[in-house]
Amino acid sequence: MRRREFTAAGLGIAAGALARPALAQDSGPIRIGVLTDMSGQFADQSGEGAVAAMRMAVQDCGGQLLGRPVEVVVADHQNRPDVAVARAREWYDRGGVHLIGNLINSAVALAVAGVARERNRIAIVNGSGSSRITNEGCTPNSIHYAYDTVALARGTANALLREGKTSWFFLTADYAFGHALESDTTDVVRAAGGRVAGTVRYPVESADLSSFLLRAQGSGAEVVAIAGSGTVFINAVKAAHEFGLRRRQTVVGLLTWLPDVHALGLQVAQGMVLTNGFYWDRDDATRAWAQRFFAVRNRMPHMGDAGDYSSTMHYLRAVQAAGTLDAAAVMAKMRDTPIADFFAAGGRIRADGRMVHDMYVYEVKRPEESARPWDYYKLRATIPAAEAYRPLAQSACPLVRPG
């Protein structure tokens, strides 16, 4: 797959040469990097949507910061940590990039967070979900913003366990995110007295999960939980529908994005339970921002898009308030400043880099319940921020428990 790079010139933001002498960086453009999946299986959950959201934040801050123009640069990491690390080092070392955002794909996010620490720059994760990012993988230079696997597990698993569905079979994507999602959900299931009937791990680029689904069907488990994302997840749900799994088993996506439901259609997706950090039709503020995003992308935003905008705006305001681009000073300002916008009311960034905020359990509507395009979810429960994430008392983050 050929790597593509998109600069701010193609986004309507002031553009300039990516590499310039170090002294020029002190007075030249301030650059924000969007390192994402532009062409692979997670492109609909990140890609151009992430670029649009971060672009909107820069525009809403006037396109300038500390008297300098702000540019957005974009690269496709191809879902390869080695490609992501090489690009991050280039951006941080020679490209004048101070923040890298989105970072879908947990293996990529963990790797780039390490580079941010080495180079004393900042990384903000919205696309990826592994709870490792703020647990054993935490750094003083990285923030995990929109959601994580602990919150997904506590929302969706508890909702189904309360319905008496206690036996689970996992179809797990064989990479960092899938492993974390399976592990965190297993903890919730077993804590409630449930059991895991079986697990199968599939290669992240699998084209067909039919054989794995037949194993899940044969397990007799009440819940078939797909711990994966992207086009493979969409294909798996379609196949489960065709095989008739849902006549006797509950098929659940432990991470389900709004574009996934759109791609599946309500006829297939109806009744699915999911946990999310943002829904465009939640209230007046979410609807207002969603309409702006729709005008740019011709689709409604999901929690990654909203998180990319909110976190970029929080960063830009922190730089302005701190009066510097120094990573330690900006991180301190972001931690000290509550987040209060359409994405999160009363959100805050903890010492481990986890941005804590309310999460929501939704159920996908039946076709006859949907009143208009993108009207897909109905609220089942709100999970308060204090209950949604791993408590600091249980954290393995060295920033929380030194030594």
Residue, then its C-alpha position, 0 to 999 in steps of 0.5 A: m500500500r503506498r503511503r499518502e501524505f496530506t498537508a494543510a494546503g489541501l485542507g484550506i489551512a496555511a501551508g508551508a514546507l514540512a522540514r525547516p531549520a530548527l531555529a526557524q521552527d521557533s518563529g515559523p508555523i505551529r504544526i499539528g499532525v493527524l496520524t491516522d488510517m486514510s485508506g485501510q479497514f479503519a478509514d471510516q472510523s478515522g481518516e478524513g473524518a479525523v482530519a476534518a474535525m481537527r481542521m475545524a478546531v484550528q479554524d475555530c481558534g482563528g488559525q493562529l496561536l502565539g502570533r504564529p499560523v497553525e498548520v495541519v499535516v496528515a499521514d497514513h500510518q497504514n496500520r503499521p507501528d513501524v510506519a507510524v513511529a518513523r513518521a512521528r519521529e520525522w514530524y517531531d524532529r524536523g517537521g515542527v509538529h508539536l501535537i500528533g492526534n487521532l492515532i487509531n489502531s492501539a498498537v500504533a497509539l502505544a508506539v507513538a505515545g512512546v515517541a512523544r515521550e522520547r521527543n518531549r512532544i504531545a500525543i492525543v489518542n482518540g481513535s484507539g481504545s486499549s486501556r493499556i494506553t493509560n495503564e502500563g503504557c502511560t506516559p507524561n506526554s500522552i492523553h487518552y481522550a474519547y473512550d477505552t476498553v474498560a469503559l466499553a466493557r463496563g457499559t455493554a457487558n453490564a447491560l447484558l449481564r443484567e438481562g441474565k446473559t451470563s455465558w460469553f464467547f469472544l471473537t477477538a481481533d488479534y492485536a493490542f486493542g482486541h486483546a485489551l477489549e477481551s480481557d477487560t470484558t472478561d473481568v466484568v463478566r467473571a466479576a458478575g458470576g458469568r463465564v467465558a464459553g470460548t475464545v477465538r482470535y482472528p487476524v486483524e486483516s481477515a476477509d472472512l470470519s465464517s469459520f470463527l462464527l460457526r465455532a461461536q454458534g456451536s459453543g452455545a454461549e448466550v452472547v457472541a461478543i466481537a472484540g474488533s473494529g473496522t470493516v472486518f467487524i461489519n462483515a462479521v455482523k452481516a455474516a452472523h445475521e445470514f447464519g441466523l446466530r441472532r435467533r438464539q444468541t445475542v451478537v454484540g460489537l464491543l466497539t460499534w461506531l456510528p458508520d458501522v451501523h450506517a453500513l449495516g443498516l437498521q434491518v441488520a443492526q437493530g437491537m444491538v447494544l453498544t457503549n459510546g462516548f458521544y452521539w450526535d443527537r444527544d442534546d442541542a449542543t451535540r446536534a449543533w456541532a454535528q450539523r457543522f461537521f455534516a456540512v463538511r463530511n456529508r455524514m454525522p460525526h461519531m465519538g472519534d470525530a467529536g473527540d478529535y475536535s474537542s481534544t485539539m481545541h483543549y490543546l490549542r486553548a492550553v497552549q494559549a493560556a500557558g503562553t508556550l509550546d513546552a510540552a510539560a507546561v501545556m500538559a499541566k495546563m490541560r490537566d488543570t483545566p476542566i473540559a466543558d463542551f458539547f463532547a464532555a461536561g465536567g471532563r478532566i484529565r487524570a495523572d495517568g492521561r485518561m480523560v474521564h467523562d460520562m459514557y452512554v449505553y445505547e440500543v440500535k433502533r428498529p427501522e420503524e423507530s427511526a424518524r430521519p437519516w442517521d437517527y439510529y440510537k436510543l439511550r439505555a443508560t448513562i455511566p457516570a465518569a466516576e464509574a466508567y474507567r479503571p480507578l487510579a487505585q487499580s492502575a499500573c501506570p508508573l505516573v500513579r505508582p512510581g517505582 
